[in-house]
Amino acid sequence: MRVAILSSSKEIANIAADMYTDLLAKKPDAVLGLATGSSPLQVYQELVRRFEAGQVSFAKARAFLLDEYVGLPSDHPEGYRNFIEQKIAGLVDFASGAVVGPEGQAEDAQEAADRYQKAIEDEGWVDLQILGIGTDGHIAFNEPGGSLFSTAHTQVLTKQTRQDNARFFDDDISQVPTMAITQGLGTISKAKKLVLVAEGKQKAQAVAQMVEGAVSAMWPATVLQFHNDVTILLDEDAASELVLKDHYRAVWDAQ
Ligand code: F6R
């Protein structure tokens, strides 16, 4: 893992956006992985800015979302496909149909998850995946207690995750869906490159477990310790519980 402890959201967004821009310059038809939630928003803003400045094109790329709520109406603004459309997909030049997510309205959610896994596999897996991390250590919607090798699956959300996400649903937890379809930890592990963004004190414990804790289903993000190309971009608050902070700074500065 490469761990960068950075002084501003802007710096975090620039580094992550550089990774997408560099990949698309080398491989215009790359398969991109997109996350929702607050963490990647500034990265998407920076990518949109670069697109508008003619510095990057997504015209030949394809993209897979990490996850989708089950049961929200297809036009719900907090549906992840709609969120991604508003924040990046609809603002750059992706070809029509190039950005896909799990079918949260499918009659059989597990069958939809299996189809989603196959679609990612058929594309030869994701080239570059951006991730956020939940306060309970989830990545995508892989909640504690699941398999570290899971394929795409349906997932019951923890109360903690629903509480955290209530801010997107008028602060009303009863409006937050109880279930999602998510890429599995095994699916995410197949991505060739991963970049995880975390900011704020509320992420510090999960970040410390992910980077320095024992690999365990209790902290799903610890599976990233097995991946050989992961970049973790943190602000000071998110990094505050890391023991080896000085070492990570020295390694990052040496690169
Ligand atoms: C979103 C996702 C989640 C979020 C995580 C952090 O597609 O898969 O794992 O990345 O819940 O959410 P934020 O960024 O809103 O703190």
py3Dmol code that shows the C-alpha trace and the ligand (Angstrom):
import py3Dmol

protein = """\
ATOM      1  CA  MET A   1       0.000   0.000   0.000  1.00  0.00           C
ATOM      2  CA  ARG A   2       1.165   3.501  -0.767  1.00  0.00           C
ATOM      3  CA  VAL A   3      -0.189   5.834   1.898  1.00  0.00           C
ATOM      4  CA  ALA A   4      -0.196   9.572   1.262  1.00  0.00           C
ATOM      5  CA  ILE A   5      -1.068  11.991   4.056  1.00  0.00           C
ATOM      6  CA  LEU A   6      -2.004  15.211   2.318  1.00  0.00           C
ATOM      7  CA  SER A   7      -2.788  18.717   3.434  1.00  0.00           C
ATOM      8  CA  SER A   8      -5.912  19.486   1.409  1.00  0.00           C
ATOM      9  CA  SER A   9      -8.870  17.945  -0.385  1.00  0.00           C
ATOM     10  CA  LYS A  10      -7.612  19.656  -3.504  1.00  0.00           C
ATOM     11  CA  GLU A  11      -4.297  17.825  -3.345  1.00  0.00           C
ATOM     12  CA  ILE A  12      -6.119  14.516  -2.825  1.00  0.00           C
ATOM     13  CA  ALA A  13      -8.427  15.232  -5.775  1.00  0.00           C
ATOM     14  CA  ASN A  14      -5.530  16.206  -8.040  1.00  0.00           C
ATOM     15  CA  ILE A  15      -3.563  13.027  -7.349  1.00  0.00           C
ATOM     16  CA  ALA A  16      -6.569  10.772  -7.914  1.00  0.00           C
ATOM     17  CA  ALA A  17      -7.565  12.716 -11.044  1.00  0.00           C
ATOM     18  CA  ASP A  18      -3.977  12.370 -12.323  1.00  0.00           C
ATOM     19  CA  MET A  19      -4.312   8.600 -12.037  1.00  0.00           C
ATOM     20  CA  TYR A  20      -7.481   8.598 -14.195  1.00  0.00           C
ATOM     21  CA  THR A  21      -6.039  11.117 -16.661  1.00  0.00           C
ATOM     22  CA  ASP A  22      -2.753   9.216 -17.062  1.00  0.00           C
ATOM     23  CA  LEU A  23      -4.576   5.922 -17.565  1.00  0.00           C
ATOM     24  CA  LEU A  24      -6.929   7.361 -20.212  1.00  0.00           C
ATOM     25  CA  ALA A  25      -3.985   8.959 -22.049  1.00  0.00           C
ATOM     26  CA  LYS A  26      -2.282   5.545 -22.261  1.00  0.00           C
ATOM     27  CA  LYS A  27      -5.420   3.449 -22.689  1.00  0.00           C
ATOM     28  CA  PRO A  28      -8.409   5.464 -23.974  1.00  0.00           C
ATOM     29  CA  ASP A  29     -10.692   2.409 -23.819  1.00  0.00           C
ATOM     30  CA  ALA A  30      -9.882   1.680 -20.187  1.00  0.00           C
ATOM     31  CA  VAL A  31     -12.453   0.170 -17.840  1.00  0.00           C
ATOM     32  CA  LEU A  32     -13.006   2.630 -15.000  1.00  0.00           C
ATOM     33  CA  GLY A  33     -14.465   1.919 -11.588  1.00  0.00           C
ATOM     34  CA  LEU A  34     -16.624   4.653 -10.053  1.00  0.00           C
ATOM     35  CA  ALA A  35     -17.696   5.034  -6.424  1.00  0.00           C
ATOM     36  CA  THR A  36     -20.518   7.143  -5.041  1.00  0.00           C
ATOM     37  CA  GLY A  37     -20.793   8.992  -1.721  1.00  0.00           C
ATOM     38  CA  SER A  38     -18.954  12.136  -0.659  1.00  0.00           C
ATOM     39  CA  SER A  39     -15.361  10.904  -0.871  1.00  0.00           C
ATOM     40  CA  PRO A  40     -14.849  10.990  -4.669  1.00  0.00           C
ATOM     41  CA  LEU A  41     -16.817  14.189  -5.340  1.00  0.00           C
ATOM     42  CA  GLN A  42     -13.846  16.524  -5.624  1.00  0.00           C
ATOM     43  CA  VAL A  43     -12.045  13.983  -7.800  1.00  0.00           C
ATOM     44  CA  TYR A  44     -15.028  13.964 -10.173  1.00  0.00           C
ATOM     45  CA  GLN A  45     -15.164  17.785 -10.145  1.00  0.00           C
ATOM     46  CA  GLU A  46     -11.499  17.883 -11.104  1.00  0.00           C
ATOM     47  CA  LEU A  47     -12.018  15.315 -13.882  1.00  0.00           C
ATOM     48  CA  VAL A  48     -14.956  17.331 -15.249  1.00  0.00           C
ATOM     49  CA  ARG A  49     -12.787  20.467 -15.154  1.00  0.00           C
ATOM     50  CA  ARG A  50     -10.024  18.669 -17.068  1.00  0.00           C
ATOM     51  CA  PHE A  51     -12.561  17.334 -19.595  1.00  0.00           C
ATOM     52  CA  GLU A  52     -13.914  20.853 -20.177  1.00  0.00           C
ATOM     53  CA  ALA A  53     -10.332  22.089 -20.623  1.00  0.00           C
ATOM     54  CA  GLY A  54      -9.777  19.411 -23.288  1.00  0.00           C
ATOM     55  CA  GLN A  55      -7.230  17.551 -21.145  1.00  0.00           C
ATOM     56  CA  VAL A  56      -9.030  14.208 -20.913  1.00  0.00           C
ATOM     57  CA  SER A  57     -11.660  12.274 -22.839  1.00  0.00           C
ATOM     58  CA  PHE A  58     -13.854   9.393 -21.707  1.00  0.00           C
ATOM     59  CA  ALA A  59     -15.281   8.781 -25.193  1.00  0.00           C
ATOM     60  CA  LYS A  60     -13.858   5.274 -25.541  1.00  0.00           C
ATOM     61  CA  ALA A  61     -13.875   4.328 -21.869  1.00  0.00           C
ATOM     62  CA  ARG A  62     -16.404   2.189 -20.067  1.00  0.00           C
ATOM     63  CA  ALA A  63     -17.253   2.393 -16.381  1.00  0.00           C
ATOM     64  CA  PHE A  64     -18.742   0.204 -13.676  1.00  0.00           C
ATOM     65  CA  LEU A  65     -20.287   1.486 -10.471  1.00  0.00           C
ATOM     66  CA  LEU A  66     -19.363  -0.222  -7.219  1.00  0.00           C
ATOM     67  CA  ASP A  67     -22.867  -0.698  -5.935  1.00  0.00           C
ATOM     68  CA  GLU A  68     -26.532   0.274  -6.012  1.00  0.00           C
ATOM     69  CA  TYR A  69     -29.365   0.382  -3.501  1.00  0.00           C
ATOM     70  CA  VAL A  70     -32.088  -2.219  -3.932  1.00  0.00           C
ATOM     71  CA  GLY A  71     -35.643  -0.982  -4.273  1.00  0.00           C
ATOM     72  CA  LEU A  72     -35.300   2.748  -4.911  1.00  0.00           C
ATOM     73  CA  PRO A  73     -37.392   4.025  -7.830  1.00  0.00           C
ATOM     74  CA  SER A  74     -35.233   4.357 -10.951  1.00  0.00           C
ATOM     75  CA  ASP A  75     -35.552   8.166 -10.926  1.00  0.00           C
ATOM     76  CA  HIS A  76     -34.622   8.583  -7.234  1.00  0.00           C
ATOM     77  CA  PRO A  77     -31.813  11.195  -7.033  1.00  0.00           C
ATOM     78  CA  GLU A  78     -29.949   9.110  -4.433  1.00  0.00           C
ATOM     79  CA  GLY A  79     -29.974   6.029  -6.652  1.00  0.00           C
ATOM     80  CA  TYR A  80     -26.289   5.517  -7.369  1.00  0.00           C
ATOM     81  CA  ARG A  81     -26.696   5.409 -11.151  1.00  0.00           C
ATOM     82  CA  ASN A  82     -28.441   8.811 -10.994  1.00  0.00           C
ATOM     83  CA  PHE A  83     -25.863  10.194  -8.579  1.00  0.00           C
ATOM     84  CA  ILE A  84     -23.036   9.206 -10.932  1.00  0.00           C
ATOM     85  CA  GLU A  85     -24.902  10.692 -13.895  1.00  0.00           C
ATOM     86  CA  GLN A  86     -25.172  14.031 -12.086  1.00  0.00           C
ATOM     87  CA  LYS A  87     -21.642  14.116 -10.706  1.00  0.00           C
ATOM     88  CA  ILE A  88     -19.584  12.850 -13.621  1.00  0.00           C
ATOM     89  CA  ALA A  89     -21.090  10.554 -16.260  1.00  0.00           C
ATOM     90  CA  GLY A  90     -23.521  13.140 -17.664  1.00  0.00           C
ATOM     91  CA  LEU A  91     -20.916  15.919 -17.524  1.00  0.00           C
ATOM     92  CA  VAL A  92     -18.212  14.311 -19.669  1.00  0.00           C
ATOM     93  CA  ASP A  93     -18.193  12.472 -23.013  1.00  0.00           C
ATOM     94  CA  PHE A  94     -18.877   8.847 -22.079  1.00  0.00           C
ATOM     95  CA  ALA A  95     -20.654   7.070 -24.957  1.00  0.00           C
ATOM     96  CA  SER A  96     -24.275   6.201 -24.332  1.00  0.00           C
ATOM     97  CA  GLY A  97     -24.544   2.960 -22.359  1.00  0.00           C
ATOM     98  CA  ALA A  98     -20.857   3.004 -21.378  1.00  0.00           C
ATOM     99  CA  VAL A  99     -21.517   3.567 -17.668  1.00  0.00           C
ATOM    100  CA  VAL A 100     -23.339   0.770 -15.919  1.00  0.00           C
ATOM    101  CA  GLY A 101     -24.307  -0.175 -12.398  1.00  0.00           C
ATOM    102  CA  PRO A 102     -26.097  -3.077 -10.737  1.00  0.00           C
ATOM    103  CA  GLU A 103     -29.822  -3.311 -11.506  1.00  0.00           C
ATOM    104  CA  GLY A 104     -31.302  -2.234  -8.189  1.00  0.00           C
ATOM    105  CA  GLN A 105     -34.863  -2.627  -9.478  1.00  0.00           C
ATOM    106  CA  ALA A 106     -34.418  -6.195 -10.763  1.00  0.00           C
ATOM    107  CA  GLU A 107     -37.030  -8.660  -9.582  1.00  0.00           C
ATOM    108  CA  ASP A 108     -34.321 -11.081  -8.497  1.00  0.00           C
ATOM    109  CA  ALA A 109     -31.505  -9.038  -6.958  1.00  0.00           C
ATOM    110  CA  GLN A 110     -29.115 -11.978  -6.579  1.00  0.00           C
ATOM    111  CA  GLU A 111     -29.504 -12.833 -10.282  1.00  0.00           C
ATOM    112  CA  ALA A 112     -28.810  -9.175 -11.085  1.00  0.00           C
ATOM    113  CA  ALA A 113     -25.674  -9.361  -8.920  1.00  0.00           C
ATOM    114  CA  ASP A 114     -24.512 -12.485 -10.781  1.00  0.00           C
ATOM    115  CA  ARG A 115     -25.103 -10.740 -14.142  1.00  0.00           C
ATOM    116  CA  TYR A 116     -23.133  -7.751 -12.888  1.00  0.00           C
ATOM    117  CA  GLN A 117     -20.188  -9.904 -11.835  1.00  0.00           C
ATOM    118  CA  LYS A 118     -20.179 -11.551 -15.279  1.00  0.00           C
ATOM    119  CA  ALA A 119     -20.345  -8.197 -17.067  1.00  0.00           C
ATOM    120  CA  ILE A 120     -17.251  -6.958 -15.200  1.00  0.00           C
ATOM    121  CA  GLU A 121     -15.434 -10.227 -15.853  1.00  0.00           C
ATOM    122  CA  ASP A 122     -16.355 -10.101 -19.559  1.00  0.00           C
ATOM    123  CA  GLU A 123     -14.760  -6.632 -19.802  1.00  0.00           C
ATOM    124  CA  GLY A 124     -11.507  -8.072 -18.414  1.00  0.00           C
ATOM    125  CA  TRP A 125     -11.993  -6.488 -14.957  1.00  0.00           C
ATOM    126  CA  VAL A 126     -11.613  -2.850 -13.952  1.00  0.00           C
ATOM    127  CA  ASP A 127      -8.355  -1.035 -14.769  1.00  0.00           C
ATOM    128  CA  LEU A 128      -8.622   1.693 -12.125  1.00  0.00           C
ATOM    129  CA  GLN A 129     -11.106   1.691  -9.259  1.00  0.00           C
ATOM    130  CA  ILE A 130     -11.716   4.598  -6.903  1.00  0.00           C
ATOM    131  CA  LEU A 131     -12.976   3.680  -3.436  1.00  0.00           C
ATOM    132  CA  GLY A 132     -14.246   5.390  -0.315  1.00  0.00           C
ATOM    133  CA  ILE A 133     -14.404   3.658   3.071  1.00  0.00           C
ATOM    134  CA  GLY A 134     -17.329   3.405   5.472  1.00  0.00           C
ATOM    135  CA  THR A 135     -16.907   4.183   9.171  1.00  0.00           C
ATOM    136  CA  ASP A 136     -17.510   0.455   9.779  1.00  0.00           C
ATOM    137  CA  GLY A 137     -14.669  -0.431   7.409  1.00  0.00           C
ATOM    138  CA  HIS A 138     -16.796  -1.340   4.398  1.00  0.00           C
ATOM    139  CA  ILE A 139     -15.642  -0.803   0.830  1.00  0.00           C
ATOM    140  CA  ALA A 140     -18.382  -0.710  -1.770  1.00  0.00           C
ATOM    141  CA  PHE A 141     -21.204  -2.121   0.379  1.00  0.00           C
ATOM    142  CA  ASN A 142     -19.216  -5.088   1.708  1.00  0.00           C
ATOM    143  CA  GLU A 143     -20.219  -4.913   5.332  1.00  0.00           C
ATOM    144  CA  PRO A 144     -18.329  -6.594   8.216  1.00  0.00           C
ATOM    145  CA  GLY A 145     -18.686 -10.333   8.495  1.00  0.00           C
ATOM    146  CA  GLY A 146     -18.679 -11.221   4.792  1.00  0.00           C
ATOM    147  CA  SER A 147     -16.275 -13.212   2.653  1.00  0.00           C
ATOM    148  CA  LEU A 148     -12.989 -11.558   1.694  1.00  0.00           C
ATOM    149  CA  PHE A 149     -13.290 -13.341  -1.677  1.00  0.00           C
ATOM    150  CA  SER A 150     -16.921 -12.496  -2.438  1.00  0.00           C
ATOM    151  CA  THR A 151     -18.256 -11.919  -5.936  1.00  0.00           C
ATOM    152  CA  ALA A 152     -21.036  -9.390  -6.609  1.00  0.00           C
ATOM    153  CA  HIS A 153     -23.888 -10.064  -4.216  1.00  0.00           C
ATOM    154  CA  THR A 154     -26.849  -8.676  -2.362  1.00  0.00           C
ATOM    155  CA  GLN A 155     -25.970  -7.109   0.962  1.00  0.00           C
ATOM    156  CA  VAL A 156     -28.029  -6.164   3.991  1.00  0.00           C
ATOM    157  CA  LEU A 157     -26.707  -2.779   5.130  1.00  0.00           C
ATOM    158  CA  THR A 158     -25.602  -2.296   8.736  1.00  0.00           C
ATOM    159  CA  LYS A 159     -27.428   0.164  10.947  1.00  0.00           C
ATOM    160  CA  GLN A 160     -24.195   2.170  11.103  1.00  0.00           C
ATOM    161  CA  THR A 161     -24.062   2.501   7.294  1.00  0.00           C
ATOM    162  CA  ARG A 162     -27.736   3.453   7.097  1.00  0.00           C
ATOM    163  CA  GLN A 163     -27.199   6.038   9.836  1.00  0.00           C
ATOM    164  CA  ASP A 164     -24.149   7.432   8.017  1.00  0.00           C
ATOM    165  CA  ASN A 165     -26.082   7.639   4.737  1.00  0.00           C
ATOM    166  CA  ALA A 166     -29.231   9.148   6.248  1.00  0.00           C
ATOM    167  CA  ARG A 167     -27.667  12.555   5.493  1.00  0.00           C
ATOM    168  CA  PHE A 168     -28.521  11.923   1.838  1.00  0.00           C
ATOM    169  CA  PHE A 169     -32.140  11.055   2.756  1.00  0.00           C
ATOM    170  CA  ASP A 170     -33.334  14.127   4.727  1.00  0.00           C
ATOM    171  CA  ASP A 171     -31.553  12.758   7.837  1.00  0.00           C
ATOM    172  CA  ASP A 172     -34.261  10.103   8.037  1.00  0.00           C
ATOM    173  CA  ILE A 173     -32.834   6.596   8.459  1.00  0.00           C
ATOM    174  CA  SER A 174     -36.205   5.040   7.624  1.00  0.00           C
ATOM    175  CA  GLN A 175     -35.814   6.327   4.050  1.00  0.00           C
ATOM    176  CA  VAL A 176     -32.409   4.649   3.599  1.00  0.00           C
ATOM    177  CA  PRO A 177     -32.767   1.301   1.815  1.00  0.00           C
ATOM    178  CA  THR A 178     -31.919  -1.767   3.886  1.00  0.00           C
ATOM    179  CA  MET A 179     -30.346  -3.683   1.017  1.00  0.00           C
ATOM    180  CA  ALA A 180     -27.893  -3.127  -1.833  1.00  0.00           C
ATOM    181  CA  ILE A 181     -26.234  -4.975  -4.691  1.00  0.00           C
ATOM    182  CA  THR A 182     -22.490  -4.581  -4.437  1.00  0.00           C
ATOM    183  CA  GLN A 183     -19.321  -5.684  -6.146  1.00  0.00           C
ATOM    184  CA  GLY A 184     -17.728  -8.217  -3.809  1.00  0.00           C
ATOM    185  CA  LEU A 185     -14.344  -7.899  -2.156  1.00  0.00           C
ATOM    186  CA  GLY A 186     -13.106 -10.528  -4.621  1.00  0.00           C
ATOM    187  CA  THR A 187     -14.454  -8.469  -7.548  1.00  0.00           C
ATOM    188  CA  ILE A 188     -12.769  -5.293  -6.295  1.00  0.00           C
ATOM    189  CA  SER A 189      -9.526  -7.182  -5.674  1.00  0.00           C
ATOM    190  CA  LYS A 190      -9.425  -8.069  -9.389  1.00  0.00           C
ATOM    191  CA  ALA A 191      -9.171  -4.395 -10.381  1.00  0.00           C
ATOM    192  CA  LYS A 192      -5.676  -3.710 -11.644  1.00  0.00           C
ATOM    193  CA  LYS A 193      -5.220  -0.501  -9.683  1.00  0.00           C
ATOM    194  CA  LEU A 194      -7.065   0.857  -6.665  1.00  0.00           C
ATOM    195  CA  VAL A 195      -7.139   4.345  -5.196  1.00  0.00           C
ATOM    196  CA  LEU A 196      -8.955   4.936  -1.905  1.00  0.00           C
ATOM    197  CA  VAL A 197      -9.832   8.409  -0.681  1.00  0.00           C
ATOM    198  CA  ALA A 198     -10.704   9.136   2.968  1.00  0.00           C
ATOM    199  CA  GLU A 199     -11.095  12.424   4.780  1.00  0.00           C
ATOM    200  CA  GLY A 200     -12.184  13.393   8.282  1.00  0.00           C
ATOM    201  CA  LYS A 201     -11.822  12.098  11.854  1.00  0.00           C
ATOM    202  CA  GLN A 202     -14.874   9.870  11.470  1.00  0.00           C
ATOM    203  CA  LYS A 203     -12.814   7.683   9.080  1.00  0.00           C
ATOM    204  CA  ALA A 204      -9.679   7.483  11.269  1.00  0.00           C
ATOM    205  CA  GLN A 205     -10.433   4.186  13.008  1.00  0.00           C
ATOM    206  CA  ALA A 206     -11.453   2.397   9.800  1.00  0.00           C
ATOM    207  CA  VAL A 207      -8.367   3.751   8.026  1.00  0.00           C
ATOM    208  CA  ALA A 208      -6.045   2.589  10.820  1.00  0.00           C
ATOM    209  CA  GLN A 209      -7.588  -0.888  10.702  1.00  0.00           C
ATOM    210  CA  MET A 210      -7.395  -1.019   6.889  1.00  0.00           C
ATOM    211  CA  VAL A 211      -3.724  -0.084   6.748  1.00  0.00           C
ATOM    212  CA  GLU A 212      -2.302  -1.489   9.983  1.00  0.00           C
ATOM    213  CA  GLY A 213      -4.877  -3.897  11.412  1.00  0.00           C
ATOM    214  CA  ALA A 214      -5.004  -7.673  11.090  1.00  0.00           C
ATOM    215  CA  VAL A 215      -6.774  -8.817   7.927  1.00  0.00           C
ATOM    216  CA  SER A 216     -10.254  -9.735   9.039  1.00  0.00           C
ATOM    217  CA  ALA A 217     -13.858  -9.899   7.876  1.00  0.00           C
ATOM    218  CA  MET A 218     -14.598  -7.531  10.788  1.00  0.00           C
ATOM    219  CA  TRP A 219     -12.870  -4.756   8.808  1.00  0.00           C
ATOM    220  CA  PRO A 220     -13.566  -5.587   5.140  1.00  0.00           C
ATOM    221  CA  ALA A 221     -11.166  -2.939   3.781  1.00  0.00           C
ATOM    222  CA  THR A 222      -8.245  -4.893   5.285  1.00  0.00           C
ATOM    223  CA  VAL A 223      -8.522  -7.130   2.189  1.00  0.00           C
ATOM    224  CA  LEU A 224      -6.706  -4.329   0.341  1.00  0.00           C
ATOM    225  CA  GLN A 225      -3.515  -5.382   2.145  1.00  0.00           C
ATOM    226  CA  PHE A 226      -3.433  -8.326  -0.283  1.00  0.00           C
ATOM    227  CA  HIS A 227      -3.552  -6.106  -3.402  1.00  0.00           C
ATOM    228  CA  ASN A 228      -0.243  -5.067  -4.896  1.00  0.00           C
ATOM    229  CA  ASP A 229      -1.285  -1.710  -6.405  1.00  0.00           C
ATOM    230  CA  VAL A 230      -3.254   0.339  -3.884  1.00  0.00           C
ATOM    231  CA  THR A 231      -2.853   4.056  -3.235  1.00  0.00           C
ATOM    232  CA  ILE A 232      -4.502   5.458  -0.097  1.00  0.00           C
ATOM    233  CA  LEU A 233      -5.026   9.233  -0.138  1.00  0.00           C
ATOM    234  CA  LEU A 234      -5.792  10.704   3.306  1.00  0.00           C
ATOM    235  CA  ASP A 235      -6.124  14.035   4.991  1.00  0.00           C
ATOM    236  CA  GLU A 236      -4.490  14.549   8.399  1.00  0.00           C
ATOM    237  CA  ASP A 237      -7.706  13.731  10.290  1.00  0.00           C
ATOM    238  CA  ALA A 238      -8.316  10.447   8.493  1.00  0.00           C
ATOM    239  CA  ALA A 239      -4.652   9.524   9.079  1.00  0.00           C
ATOM    240  CA  SER A 240      -4.696  10.529  12.743  1.00  0.00           C
ATOM    241  CA  GLU A 241      -4.850   6.989  14.209  1.00  0.00           C
ATOM    242  CA  LEU A 242      -2.086   5.520  12.034  1.00  0.00           C
ATOM    243  CA  VAL A 243       0.962   4.400  14.027  1.00  0.00           C
ATOM    244  CA  LEU A 244       3.502   4.551  11.179  1.00  0.00           C
ATOM    245  CA  LYS A 245       2.583   8.019   9.888  1.00  0.00           C
ATOM    246  CA  ASP A 246       6.177   9.279   9.732  1.00  0.00           C
ATOM    247  CA  HIS A 247       7.271   6.235   7.775  1.00  0.00           C
ATOM    248  CA  TYR A 248       4.439   6.637   5.226  1.00  0.00           C
ATOM    249  CA  ARG A 249       5.394  10.286   4.770  1.00  0.00           C
ATOM    250  CA  ALA A 250       9.044   9.321   4.196  1.00  0.00           C
ATOM    251  CA  VAL A 251       8.094   6.629   1.664  1.00  0.00           C
ATOM    252  CA  TRP A 252       5.703   8.968  -0.197  1.00  0.00           C
ATOM    253  CA  ASP A 253       8.290  11.779  -0.282  1.00  0.00           C
ATOM    254  CA  ALA A 254      10.913   9.381  -1.617  1.00  0.00           C
ATOM    255  CA  GLN A 255       8.734   8.454  -4.609  1.00  0.00           C
TER     256      GLN A 255
END
"""
ligand_1 = """\
16
F6R
C -20.117 4.113 -2.486
C -19.540 3.080 -1.667
C -19.253 3.240 -0.217
C -18.698 4.601 0.173
C -18.506 4.691 1.673
C -18.008 6.053 2.096
O -20.266 3.656 -3.818
O -19.323 2.073 -2.199
O -18.332 2.260 0.182
O -17.493 4.831 -0.493
O -19.710 4.418 2.315
O -18.995 6.992 1.833
P -18.683 8.546 1.866
O -17.683 8.797 0.797
O -20.002 9.207 1.575
O -18.152 8.839 3.223
"""
view = py3Dmol.view(width=600, height=400)
view.addModel(protein, "pdb")
view.setStyle({"model": 0}, {"cartoon": {"style": "trace"}})
view.addModel(ligand_1, "xyz")
view.setStyle({"model": 1}, {"stick": {}})
view.zoomTo()
view.show()
